[in-house]
């Protein structure tokens, strides 16, 4: 049985390459998603790519909730 990933698991290798721009110095963080598979909610991004990613998901959630109303 696969063990559920927790935040502490991802900080064992804190400094990794950014998954978007591939530059070193990225940190793992829980992005603004709600995937059932918890491992898909985590990404390693540098600060500029994280800002872009957060903005993207903010827009996606705003569109989603606007359609729900």
N, CA, C and O atoms as a Tripos MOL2 file, in Angstrom:
@<TRIPOS>MOLECULE
protein
  276   275    69     0     0
PROTEIN
NO_CHARGES

@<TRIPOS>ATOM
      1 N           0.8440   -1.1820    0.0000 N.3       1 UNK1
      2 CA          0.0000    0.0000    0.0000 C.3       1 UNK1
      3 C           0.8900    1.2470    0.0000 C.2       1 UNK1
      4 O           1.8570    1.3330    0.7570 O.2       1 UNK1
      5 N           0.5560    2.1840   -0.8390 N.am      2 UNK2
      6 CA          1.3410    3.4090   -0.9570 C.3       2 UNK2
      7 C           1.0600    4.3330    0.2320 C.2       2 UNK2
      8 O          -0.0920    4.6070    0.5690 O.2       2 UNK2
      9 N           2.1430    4.8060    0.8570 N.am      3 UNK3
     10 CA          2.0020    5.7150    1.9910 C.3       3 UNK3
     11 C           1.6690    7.1110    1.5090 C.2       3 UNK3
     12 O           2.2060    7.5610    0.4960 O.2       3 UNK3
     13 N           0.7880    7.8050    2.2190 N.am      4 UNK4
     14 CA          0.4000    9.1640    1.8580 C.3       4 UNK4
     15 C           1.5840   10.1110    2.0650 C.2       4 UNK4
     16 O           2.2340   10.0840    3.1090 O.2       4 UNK4
     17 N           1.8530   10.9430    1.0660 N.am      5 UNK5
     18 CA          2.9410   11.9050    1.1580 C.3       5 UNK5
     19 C           2.5480   13.0280    2.1100 C.2       5 UNK5
     20 O           1.4130   13.5060    2.0920 O.2       5 UNK5
     21 N           3.4750   13.4310    2.9180 N.am      6 UNK6
     22 CA          3.2580   14.5580    3.8180 C.3       6 UNK6
     23 C           4.3140   15.6150    3.5440 C.2       6 UNK6
     24 O           5.3360   15.3350    2.9170 O.2       6 UNK6
     25 N           4.0640   16.8200    4.0120 N.am      7 UNK7
     26 CA          4.9530   17.9430    3.7280 C.3       7 UNK7
     27 C           6.4000   17.6560    4.1170 C.2       7 UNK7
     28 O           7.3160   18.0250    3.3810 O.2       7 UNK7
     29 N           6.6220   17.0180    5.2370 N.am      8 UNK8
     30 CA          7.9810   16.7550    5.7030 C.3       8 UNK8
     31 C           8.7650   15.8830    4.7290 C.2       8 UNK8
     32 O           9.9880   16.0000    4.6490 O.2       8 UNK8
     33 N           8.0940   15.0220    3.9970 N.am      9 UNK9
     34 CA          8.7720   14.1600    3.0310 C.3       9 UNK9
     35 C           9.4750   14.9710    1.9490 C.2       9 UNK9
     36 O          10.5400   14.5820    1.4690 O.2       9 UNK9
     37 N           8.8930   16.0700    1.5750 N.am     10 UNK10
     38 CA          9.4220   16.8350    0.4510 C.3      10 UNK10
     39 C          10.5550   17.7760    0.8340 C.2      10 UNK10
     40 O          11.2410   18.3050   -0.0410 O.2      10 UNK10
     41 N          10.7530   17.9860    2.1000 N.am     11 UNK11
     42 CA         11.8160   18.8940    2.5210 C.3      11 UNK11
     43 C          13.1290   18.1800    2.7940 C.2      11 UNK11
     44 O          14.0780   18.8110    3.2590 O.2      11 UNK11
     45 N          13.2090   16.8880    2.5210 N.am     12 UNK12
     46 CA         14.4590   16.1830    2.7300 C.3      12 UNK12
     47 C          15.5030   16.6080    1.6960 C.2      12 UNK12
     48 O          16.6920   16.6300    2.0110 O.2      12 UNK12
     49 N          15.0960   16.9410    0.4870 N.am     13 UNK13
     50 CA         15.9580   17.4870   -0.5600 C.3      13 UNK13
     51 C          15.4530   18.8800   -0.8850 C.2      13 UNK13
     52 O          14.8420   19.0930   -1.9320 O.2      13 UNK13
     53 N          15.7030   19.8220   -0.0030 N.am     14 UNK14
     54 CA         15.0870   21.1350   -0.1560 C.3      14 UNK14
     55 C          15.4900   21.8410   -1.4480 C.2      14 UNK14
     56 O          14.6290   22.3910   -2.1350 O.2      14 UNK14
     57 N          16.7670   21.8380   -1.7920 N.am     15 UNK15
     58 CA         17.2130   22.5900   -2.9550 C.3      15 UNK15
     59 C          17.3080   21.6640   -4.1600 C.2      15 UNK15
     60 O          18.1740   20.7910   -4.2270 O.2      15 UNK15
     61 N          16.4130   21.8700   -5.0960 N.am     16 UNK16
     62 CA         16.3540   21.0710   -6.3120 C.3      16 UNK16
     63 C          16.2200   22.0100   -7.5030 C.2      16 UNK16
     64 O          16.1010   23.2230   -7.3310 O.2      16 UNK16
     65 N          16.2390   21.4560   -8.7000 N.am     17 UNK17
     66 CA         16.0180   22.2700   -9.8900 C.3      17 UNK17
     67 C          14.5290   22.5550  -10.0520 C.2      17 UNK17
     68 O          13.6840   21.7090   -9.7620 O.2      17 UNK17
     69 N          14.2290   23.7550  -10.5190 N.am     18 UNK18
     70 CA         12.8500   24.1580  -10.7670 C.3      18 UNK18
     71 C          12.2490   23.2550  -11.8400 C.2      18 UNK18
     72 O          12.8870   22.9920  -12.8590 O.2      18 UNK18
     73 N          11.0460   22.7880  -11.6190 N.am     19 UNK19
     74 CA         10.3940   21.9120  -12.5920 C.3      19 UNK19
     75 C           9.9320   22.6640  -13.8300 C.2      19 UNK19
     76 O           9.5810   22.0380  -14.8300 O.2      19 UNK19
     77 N           9.9250   23.9850  -13.7860 N.am     20 UNK20
     78 CA          9.5000   24.7610  -14.9490 C.3      20 UNK20
     79 C          10.6990   25.2930  -15.7330 C.2      20 UNK20
     80 O          10.8520   24.9750  -16.9120 O.2      20 UNK20
     81 N          11.5500   26.0950  -15.0940 N.am     21 UNK21
     82 CA         12.6670   26.7250  -15.8170 C.3      21 UNK21
     83 C          13.9590   25.9210  -15.7230 C.2      21 UNK21
     84 O          14.9320   26.2320  -16.4100 O.2      21 UNK21
     85 N          13.9800   24.8960  -14.8850 N.am     22 UNK22
     86 CA         15.1070   23.9630  -14.7200 C.3      22 UNK22
     87 C          16.3200   24.5700  -14.0120 C.2      22 UNK22
     88 O          17.3660   23.9250  -13.9460 O.2      22 UNK22
     89 N          16.2120   25.7840  -13.4830 N.am     23 UNK23
     90 CA         17.3270   26.3970  -12.7640 C.3      23 UNK23
     91 C          17.3850   25.8520  -11.3430 C.2      23 UNK23
     92 O          16.3530   25.4830  -10.7820 O.2      23 UNK23
     93 N          18.5900   25.7970  -10.7460 N.am     24 UNK24
     94 CA         18.6910   25.3070   -9.3690 C.3      24 UNK24
     95 C          18.1290   26.3270   -8.3730 C.2      24 UNK24
     96 O          17.9700   27.5050   -8.6930 O.2      24 UNK24
     97 N          17.8380   25.8620   -7.1870 N.am     25 UNK25
     98 CA         17.3790   26.7460   -6.1280 C.3      25 UNK25
     99 C          15.8800   26.7330   -5.9010 C.2      25 UNK25
    100 O          15.3370   27.6560   -5.2930 O.2      25 UNK25
    101 N          15.2130   25.7130   -6.3770 N.am     26 UNK26
    102 CA         13.7620   25.6140   -6.1790 C.3      26 UNK26
    103 C          13.4670   24.9360   -4.8510 C.2      26 UNK26
    104 O          14.2810   24.1770   -4.3260 O.2      26 UNK26
    105 N          12.2970   25.2230   -4.3250 N.am     27 UNK27
    106 CA         11.8120   24.5840   -3.1130 C.3      27 UNK27
    107 C          10.5040   23.8580   -3.4090 C.2      27 UNK27
    108 O           9.7260   24.2830   -4.2620 O.2      27 UNK27
    109 N          10.2730   22.7650   -2.6990 N.am     28 UNK28
    110 CA          9.0000   22.0610   -2.8120 C.3      28 UNK28
    111 C           7.9250   22.8470   -2.0900 C.2      28 UNK28
    112 O           8.1610   23.3700   -1.0010 O.2      28 UNK28
    113 N           6.7640   22.9330   -2.6790 N.am     29 UNK29
    114 CA          5.6350   23.5430   -1.9830 C.3      29 UNK29
    115 C           4.3350   22.9550   -2.5040 C.2      29 UNK29
    116 O           4.2810   22.3930   -3.5980 O.2      29 UNK29
    117 N           3.2920   23.0950   -1.7000 N.am     30 UNK30
    118 CA          1.9650   22.5950   -2.0430 C.3      30 UNK30
    119 C           1.2830   23.6680   -2.8850 C.2      30 UNK30
    120 O           0.9350   24.7380   -2.3860 O.2      30 UNK30
    121 N           1.0980   23.3670   -4.1660 N.am     31 UNK31
    122 CA          0.4750   24.3540   -5.0420 C.3      31 UNK31
    123 C          -1.0200   24.4230   -4.8090 C.2      31 UNK31
    124 O          -1.5810   23.5930   -4.0950 O.2      31 UNK31
    125 N          -1.6580   25.3980   -5.4010 N.am     32 UNK32
    126 CA         -3.0790   25.6690   -5.1690 C.3      32 UNK32
    127 C          -3.9650   24.7840   -6.0440 C.2      32 UNK32
    128 O          -4.7350   25.2630   -6.8760 O.2      32 UNK32
    129 N          -3.8290   23.4880   -5.8270 N.am     33 UNK33
    130 CA         -4.6120   22.4980   -6.5570 C.3      33 UNK33
    131 C          -5.3010   21.5780   -5.5600 C.2      33 UNK33
    132 O          -5.0330   21.6300   -4.3600 O.2      33 UNK33
    133 N          -6.1770   20.7500   -6.0650 N.am     34 UNK34
    134 CA         -6.9180   19.8300   -5.1940 C.3      34 UNK34
    135 C          -7.0070   18.4500   -5.8230 C.2      34 UNK34
    136 O          -8.0820   17.8520   -5.8710 O.2      34 UNK34
    137 N          -5.8770   17.9450   -6.3060 N.am     35 UNK35
    138 CA         -5.8730   16.6120   -6.8910 C.3      35 UNK35
    139 C          -6.1230   15.5620   -5.8190 C.2      35 UNK35
    140 O          -5.6820   15.7150   -4.6800 O.2      35 UNK35
    141 N          -6.8230   14.5080   -6.1780 N.am     36 UNK36
    142 CA         -7.0850   13.4170   -5.2430 C.3      36 UNK36
    143 C          -5.7630   12.7590   -4.8530 C.2      36 UNK36
    144 O          -5.5500   12.4390   -3.6840 O.2      36 UNK36
    145 N          -4.8790   12.5580   -5.8250 N.am     37 UNK37
    146 CA         -3.5480   12.0150   -5.5480 C.3      37 UNK37
    147 C          -2.7070   13.1550   -4.9700 C.2      37 UNK37
    148 O          -2.2600   14.0310   -5.7090 O.2      37 UNK37
    149 N          -2.4950   13.1480   -3.6720 N.am     38 UNK38
    150 CA         -1.8260   14.2480   -2.9840 C.3      38 UNK38
    151 C          -0.4400   14.5550   -3.5420 C.2      38 UNK38
    152 O           0.0030   15.7020   -3.4830 O.2      38 UNK38
    153 N           0.2480   13.5590   -4.0790 N.am     39 UNK39
    154 CA          1.5830   13.8120   -4.6150 C.3      39 UNK39
    155 C           1.5410   14.7720   -5.8050 C.2      39 UNK39
    156 O           2.5340   15.4450   -6.0820 O.2      39 UNK39
    157 N           0.4200   14.8470   -6.5080 N.am     40 UNK40
    158 CA          0.3070   15.7460   -7.6600 C.3      40 UNK40
    159 C           0.1030   17.2050   -7.2470 C.2      40 UNK40
    160 O           0.2070   18.1000   -8.0850 O.2      40 UNK40
    161 N          -0.1840   17.4530   -5.9780 N.am     41 UNK41
    162 CA         -0.3750   18.8110   -5.4910 C.3      41 UNK41
    163 C           0.9470   19.4950   -5.1350 C.2      41 UNK41
    164 O           0.9590   20.6880   -4.8330 O.2      41 UNK41
    165 N           2.0440   18.7640   -5.1650 N.am     42 UNK42
    166 CA          3.3540   19.2810   -4.7870 C.3      42 UNK42
    167 C           4.2150   19.5110   -6.0210 C.2      42 UNK42
    168 O           4.2500   18.6790   -6.9280 O.2      42 UNK42
    169 N           4.9110   20.6480   -6.0490 N.am     43 UNK43
    170 CA          5.8340   20.9660   -7.1370 C.3      43 UNK43
    171 C           7.0780   21.6330   -6.5670 C.2      43 UNK43
    172 O           7.0410   22.2190   -5.4850 O.2      43 UNK43
    173 N           8.1720   21.5390   -7.3010 N.am     44 UNK44
    174 CA          9.4160   22.2190   -6.9340 C.3      44 UNK44
    175 C           9.6090   23.3670   -7.9150 C.2      44 UNK44
    176 O           9.8650   23.1450   -9.0980 O.2      44 UNK44
    177 N           9.4870   24.5840   -7.4210 N.am     45 UNK45
    178 CA          9.6050   25.7610   -8.2790 C.3      45 UNK45
    179 C          10.4730   26.8260   -7.6110 C.2      45 UNK45
    180 O          10.5350   26.9240   -6.3860 O.2      45 UNK45
    181 N          11.1400   27.6210   -8.4500 N.am     46 UNK46
    182 CA         11.8650   28.7850   -7.9430 C.3      46 UNK46
    183 C          10.8340   29.8870   -7.6600 C.2      46 UNK46
    184 O           9.6720   29.7620   -8.0460 O.2      46 UNK46
    185 N          11.2520   30.9480   -6.9960 N.am     47 UNK47
    186 CA         10.3140   32.0040   -6.5880 C.3      47 UNK47
    187 C           9.5590   32.6290   -7.7720 C.2      47 UNK47
    188 O           8.3390   32.7650   -7.6900 O.2      47 UNK47
    189 N          10.2350   33.0180   -8.8750 N.am     48 UNK48
    190 CA          9.4770   33.6060   -9.9870 C.3      48 UNK48
    191 C           8.4810   32.6340  -10.6230 C.2      48 UNK48
    192 O           7.3650   33.0280  -10.9620 O.2      48 UNK48
    193 N           8.8710   31.3880  -10.7830 N.am     49 UNK49
    194 CA          7.9620   30.4020  -11.3700 C.3      49 UNK49
    195 C           6.8160   30.0910  -10.4080 C.2      49 UNK49
    196 O           5.7010   29.8080  -10.8440 O.2      49 UNK49
    197 N           7.0850   30.1430   -9.1070 N.am     50 UNK50
    198 CA          6.0170   29.9090   -8.1280 C.3      50 UNK50
    199 C           4.9630   31.0120   -8.2200 C.2      50 UNK50
    200 O           3.7650   30.7330   -8.1600 O.2      50 UNK50
    201 N           5.4030   32.2580   -8.3660 N.am     51 UNK51
    202 CA          4.4490   33.3630   -8.5120 C.3      51 UNK51
    203 C           3.5830   33.1640   -9.7520 C.2      51 UNK51
    204 O           2.3690   33.3620   -9.7060 O.2      51 UNK51
    205 N           4.2120   32.7720  -10.8600 N.am     52 UNK52
    206 CA          3.4570   32.5090  -12.0910 C.3      52 UNK52
    207 C           2.4670   31.3680  -11.8900 C.2      52 UNK52
    208 O           1.3170   31.4560  -12.3190 O.2      52 UNK52
    209 N           2.9140   30.2990  -11.2400 N.am     53 UNK53
    210 CA          2.0700   29.1370  -10.9960 C.3      53 UNK53
    211 C           0.8880   29.4950  -10.0890 C.2      53 UNK53
    212 O          -0.2440   29.0830  -10.3420 O.2      53 UNK53
    213 N           1.1610   30.2610   -9.0380 N.am     54 UNK54
    214 CA          0.0760   30.6760   -8.1410 C.3      54 UNK54
    215 C          -0.9420   31.5340   -8.8840 C.2      54 UNK54
    216 O          -2.1470   31.3610   -8.7030 O.2      54 UNK54
    217 N          -0.4690   32.4550   -9.7170 N.am     55 UNK55
    218 CA         -1.3780   33.2850  -10.5030 C.3      55 UNK55
    219 C          -2.2240   32.4630  -11.4590 C.2      55 UNK55
    220 O          -3.4190   32.7100  -11.6160 O.2      55 UNK55
    221 N          -1.5920   31.4790  -12.0990 N.am     56 UNK56
    222 CA         -2.3160   30.5960  -13.0210 C.3      56 UNK56
    223 C          -3.4460   29.8710  -12.2960 C.2      56 UNK56
    224 O          -4.5830   29.8540  -12.7670 O.2      56 UNK56
    225 N          -3.1260   29.2670  -11.1390 N.am     57 UNK57
    226 CA         -4.1540   28.5020  -10.4230 C.3      57 UNK57
    227 C          -5.2030   29.4110   -9.8010 C.2      57 UNK57
    228 O          -6.3630   29.0150   -9.6910 O.2      57 UNK57
    229 N          -4.8280   30.6150   -9.3920 N.am     58 UNK58
    230 CA         -5.8330   31.5800   -8.9070 C.3      58 UNK58
    231 C          -6.8420   31.8800  -10.0080 C.2      58 UNK58
    232 O          -8.0470   31.9200   -9.7590 O.2      58 UNK58
    233 N          -6.3450   32.0910  -11.2280 N.am     59 UNK59
    234 CA         -7.2300   32.3560  -12.3700 C.3      59 UNK59
    235 C          -8.1190   31.1500  -12.6820 C.2      59 UNK59
    236 O          -9.3080   31.3000  -12.9640 O.2      59 UNK59
    237 N          -7.5280   29.9550  -12.6270 N.am     60 UNK60
    238 CA         -8.2980   28.7370  -12.9070 C.3      60 UNK60
    239 C          -9.4130   28.5360  -11.8830 C.2      60 UNK60
    240 O         -10.5390   28.1980  -12.2480 O.2      60 UNK60
    241 N          -9.1030   28.7420  -10.6080 N.am     61 UNK61
    242 CA        -10.1230   28.5820   -9.5680 C.3      61 UNK61
    243 C         -11.1890   29.6650   -9.6810 C.2      61 UNK61
    244 O         -12.3690   29.3840   -9.4670 O.2      61 UNK61
    245 N         -10.8030   30.8980  -10.0130 N.am     62 UNK62
    246 CA        -11.7810   31.9710  -10.1720 C.3      62 UNK62
    247 C         -12.7570   31.6430  -11.3100 C.2      62 UNK62
    248 O         -13.9630   31.8540  -11.1820 O.2      62 UNK62
    249 N         -12.2240   31.1270  -12.4210 N.am     63 UNK63
    250 CA        -13.0770   30.7380  -13.5480 C.3      63 UNK63
    251 C         -13.9960   29.5870  -13.1610 C.2      63 UNK63
    252 O         -15.1750   29.5770  -13.5140 O.2      63 UNK63
    253 N         -13.4490   28.6190  -12.4350 N.am     64 UNK64
    254 CA        -14.2410   27.4680  -12.0020 C.3      64 UNK64
    255 C         -15.4140   27.9280  -11.1290 C.2      64 UNK64
    256 O         -16.5610   27.5540  -11.3710 O.2      64 UNK64
    257 N         -15.1120   28.7440  -10.1100 N.am     65 UNK65
    258 CA        -16.1640   29.1750   -9.1940 C.3      65 UNK65
    259 C         -17.1560   30.1340   -9.8780 C.2      65 UNK65
    260 O         -18.3330   30.1540   -9.5170 O.2      65 UNK65
    261 N         -16.7070   30.9080  -10.8340 N.am     66 UNK66
    262 CA        -17.6090   31.7790  -11.5800 C.3      66 UNK66
    263 C         -18.6230   30.9440  -12.3690 C.2      66 UNK66
    264 O         -19.7910   31.3170  -12.4810 O.2      66 UNK66
    265 N         -18.1660   29.8140  -12.9120 N.am     67 UNK67
    266 CA        -19.0590   28.9320  -13.6520 C.3      67 UNK67
    267 C         -20.0290   28.1830  -12.7430 C.2      67 UNK67
    268 O         -21.1010   27.7630  -13.1770 O.2      67 UNK67
    269 N         -19.6430   28.0200  -11.4790 N.am     68 UNK68
    270 CA        -20.5200   27.3170  -10.5230 C.3      68 UNK68
    271 C         -21.6960   28.1700  -10.0910 C.2      68 UNK68
    272 O         -22.7250   27.6400   -9.6710 O.2      68 UNK68
    273 N         -21.5570   29.4820  -10.1870 N.am     69 UNK69
    274 CA        -22.6230   30.3580   -9.7140 C.3      69 UNK69
    275 C         -23.6770   30.4740  -10.7380 C.2      69 UNK69
    276 O         -24.6680   31.1730  -10.5280 O.2      69 UNK69
@<TRIPOS>BOND
     1     1     2 1
     2     2     3 1
     3     3     4 2
     4     3     5 am
     5     5     6 1
     6     6     7 1
     7     7     8 2
     8     7     9 am
     9     9    10 1
    10    10    11 1
    11    11    12 2
    12    11    13 am
    13    13    14 1
    14    14    15 1
    15    15    16 2
    16    15    17 am
    17    17    18 1
    18    18    19 1
    19    19    20 2
    20    19    21 am
    21    21    22 1
    22    22    23 1
    23    23    24 2
    24    23    25 am
    25    25    26 1
    26    26    27 1
    27    27    28 2
    28    27    29 am
    29    29    30 1
    30    30    31 1
    31    31    32 2
    32    31    33 am
    33    33    34 1
    34    34    35 1
    35    35    36 2
    36    35    37 am
    37    37    38 1
    38    38    39 1
    39    39    40 2
    40    39    41 am
    41    41    42 1
    42    42    43 1
    43    43    44 2
    44    43    45 am
    45    45    46 1
    46    46    47 1
    47    47    48 2
    48    47    49 am
    49    49    50 1
    50    50    51 1
    51    51    52 2
    52    51    53 am
    53    53    54 1
    54    54    55 1
    55    55    56 2
    56    55    57 am
    57    57    58 1
    58    58    59 1
    59    59    60 2
    60    59    61 am
    61    61    62 1
    62    62    63 1
    63    63    64 2
    64    63    65 am
    65    65    66 1
    66    66    67 1
    67    67    68 2
    68    67    69 am
    69    69    70 1
    70    70    71 1
    71    71    72 2
    72    71    73 am
    73    73    74 1
    74    74    75 1
    75    75    76 2
    76    75    77 am
    77    77    78 1
    78    78    79 1
    79    79    80 2
    80    79    81 am
    81    81    82 1
    82    82    83 1
    83    83    84 2
    84    83    85 am
    85    85    86 1
    86    86    87 1
    87    87    88 2
    88    87    89 am
    89    89    90 1
    90    90    91 1
    91    91    92 2
    92    91    93 am
    93    93    94 1
    94    94    95 1
    95    95    96 2
    96    95    97 am
    97    97    98 1
    98    98    99 1
    99    99   100 2
   100    99   101 am
   101   101   102 1
   102   102   103 1
   103   103   104 2
   104   103   105 am
   105   105   106 1
   106   106   107 1
   107   107   108 2
   108   107   109 am
   109   109   110 1
   110   110   111 1
   111   111   112 2
   112   111   113 am
   113   113   114 1
   114   114   115 1
   115   115   116 2
   116   115   117 am
   117   117   118 1
   118   118   119 1
   119   119   120 2
   120   119   121 am
   121   121   122 1
   122   122   123 1
   123   123   124 2
   124   123   125 am
   125   125   126 1
   126   126   127 1
   127   127   128 2
   128   127   129 am
   129   129   130 1
   130   130   131 1
   131   131   132 2
   132   131   133 am
   133   133   134 1
   134   134   135 1
   135   135   136 2
   136   135   137 am
   137   137   138 1
   138   138   139 1
   139   139   140 2
   140   139   141 am
   141   141   142 1
   142   142   143 1
   143   143   144 2
   144   143   145 am
   145   145   146 1
   146   146   147 1
   147   147   148 2
   148   147   149 am
   149   149   150 1
   150   150   151 1
   151   151   152 2
   152   151   153 am
   153   153   154 1
   154   154   155 1
   155   155   156 2
   156   155   157 am
   157   157   158 1
   158   158   159 1
   159   159   160 2
   160   159   161 am
   161   161   162 1
   162   162   163 1
   163   163   164 2
   164   163   165 am
   165   165   166 1
   166   166   167 1
   167   167   168 2
   168   167   169 am
   169   169   170 1
   170   170   171 1
   171   171   172 2
   172   171   173 am
   173   173   174 1
   174   174   175 1
   175   175   176 2
   176   175   177 am
   177   177   178 1
   178   178   179 1
   179   179   180 2
   180   179   181 am
   181   181   182 1
   182   182   183 1
   183   183   184 2
   184   183   185 am
   185   185   186 1
   186   186   187 1
   187   187   188 2
   188   187   189 am
   189   189   190 1
   190   190   191 1
   191   191   192 2
   192   191   193 am
   193   193   194 1
   194   194   195 1
   195   195   196 2
   196   195   197 am
   197   197   198 1
   198   198   199 1
   199   199   200 2
   200   199   201 am
   201   201   202 1
   202   202   203 1
   203   203   204 2
   204   203   205 am
   205   205   206 1
   206   206   207 1
   207   207   208 2
   208   207   209 am
   209   209   210 1
   210   210   211 1
   211   211   212 2
   212   211   213 am
   213   213   214 1
   214   214   215 1
   215   215   216 2
   216   215   217 am
   217   217   218 1
   218   218   219 1
   219   219   220 2
   220   219   221 am
   221   221   222 1
   222   222   223 1
   223   223   224 2
   224   223   225 am
   225   225   226 1
   226   226   227 1
   227   227   228 2
   228   227   229 am
   229   229   230 1
   230   230   231 1
   231   231   232 2
   232   231   233 am
   233   233   234 1
   234   234   235 1
   235   235   236 2
   236   235   237 am
   237   237   238 1
   238   238   239 1
   239   239   240 2
   240   239   241 am
   241   241   242 1
   242   242   243 1
   243   243   244 2
   244   243   245 am
   245   245   246 1
   246   246   247 1
   247   247   248 2
   248   247   249 am
   249   249   250 1
   250   250   251 1
   251   251   252 2
   252   251   253 am
   253   253   254 1
   254   254   255 1
   255   255   256 2
   256   255   257 am
   257   257   258 1
   258   258   259 1
   259   259   260 2
   260   259   261 am
   261   261   262 1
   262   262   263 1
   263   263   264 2
   264   263   265 am
   265   265   266 1
   266   266   267 1
   267   267   268 2
   268   267   269 am
   269   269   270 1
   270   270   271 1
   271   271   272 2
   272   271   273 am
   273   273   274 1
   274   274   275 1
   275   275   276 2
@<TRIPOS>SUBSTRUCTURE
     1 UNK1         2 RESIDUE 1 A UNK
     2 UNK2         6 RESIDUE 1 A UNK
     3 UNK3        10 RESIDUE 1 A UNK
     4 UNK4        14 RESIDUE 1 A UNK
     5 UNK5        18 RESIDUE 1 A UNK
     6 UNK6        22 RESIDUE 1 A UNK
     7 UNK7        26 RESIDUE 1 A UNK
     8 UNK8        30 RESIDUE 1 A UNK
     9 UNK9        34 RESIDUE 1 A UNK
    10 UNK10       38 RESIDUE 1 A UNK
    11 UNK11       42 RESIDUE 1 A UNK
    12 UNK12       46 RESIDUE 1 A UNK
    13 UNK13       50 RESIDUE 1 A UNK
    14 UNK14       54 RESIDUE 1 A UNK
    15 UNK15       58 RESIDUE 1 A UNK
    16 UNK16       62 RESIDUE 1 A UNK
    17 UNK17       66 RESIDUE 1 A UNK
    18 UNK18       70 RESIDUE 1 A UNK
    19 UNK19       74 RESIDUE 1 A UNK
    20 UNK20       78 RESIDUE 1 A UNK
    21 UNK21       82 RESIDUE 1 A UNK
    22 UNK22       86 RESIDUE 1 A UNK
    23 UNK23       90 RESIDUE 1 A UNK
    24 UNK24       94 RESIDUE 1 A UNK
    25 UNK25       98 RESIDUE 1 A UNK
    26 UNK26      102 RESIDUE 1 A UNK
    27 UNK27      106 RESIDUE 1 A UNK
    28 UNK28      110 RESIDUE 1 A UNK
    29 UNK29      114 RESIDUE 1 A UNK
    30 UNK30      118 RESIDUE 1 A UNK
    31 UNK31      122 RESIDUE 1 A UNK
    32 UNK32      126 RESIDUE 1 A UNK
    33 UNK33      130 RESIDUE 1 A UNK
    34 UNK34      134 RESIDUE 1 A UNK
    35 UNK35      138 RESIDUE 1 A UNK
    36 UNK36      142 RESIDUE 1 A UNK
    37 UNK37      146 RESIDUE 1 A UNK
    38 UNK38      150 RESIDUE 1 A UNK
    39 UNK39      154 RESIDUE 1 A UNK
    40 UNK40      158 RESIDUE 1 A UNK
    41 UNK41      162 RESIDUE 1 A UNK
    42 UNK42      166 RESIDUE 1 A UNK
    43 UNK43      170 RESIDUE 1 A UNK
    44 UNK44      174 RESIDUE 1 A UNK
    45 UNK45      178 RESIDUE 1 A UNK
    46 UNK46      182 RESIDUE 1 A UNK
    47 UNK47      186 RESIDUE 1 A UNK
    48 UNK48      190 RESIDUE 1 A UNK
    49 UNK49      194 RESIDUE 1 A UNK
    50 UNK50      198 RESIDUE 1 A UNK
    51 UNK51      202 RESIDUE 1 A UNK
    52 UNK52      206 RESIDUE 1 A UNK
    53 UNK53      210 RESIDUE 1 A UNK
    54 UNK54      214 RESIDUE 1 A UNK
    55 UNK55      218 RESIDUE 1 A UNK
    56 UNK56      222 RESIDUE 1 A UNK
    57 UNK57      226 RESIDUE 1 A UNK
    58 UNK58      230 RESIDUE 1 A UNK
    59 UNK59      234 RESIDUE 1 A UNK
    60 UNK60      238 RESIDUE 1 A UNK
    61 UNK61      242 RESIDUE 1 A UNK
    62 UNK62      246 RESIDUE 1 A UNK
    63 UNK63      250 RESIDUE 1 A UNK
    64 UNK64      254 RESIDUE 1 A UNK
    65 UNK65      258 RESIDUE 1 A UNK
    66 UNK66      262 RESIDUE 1 A UNK
    67 UNK67      266 RESIDUE 1 A UNK
    68 UNK68      270 RESIDUE 1 A UNK
    69 UNK69      274 RESIDUE 1 A UNK
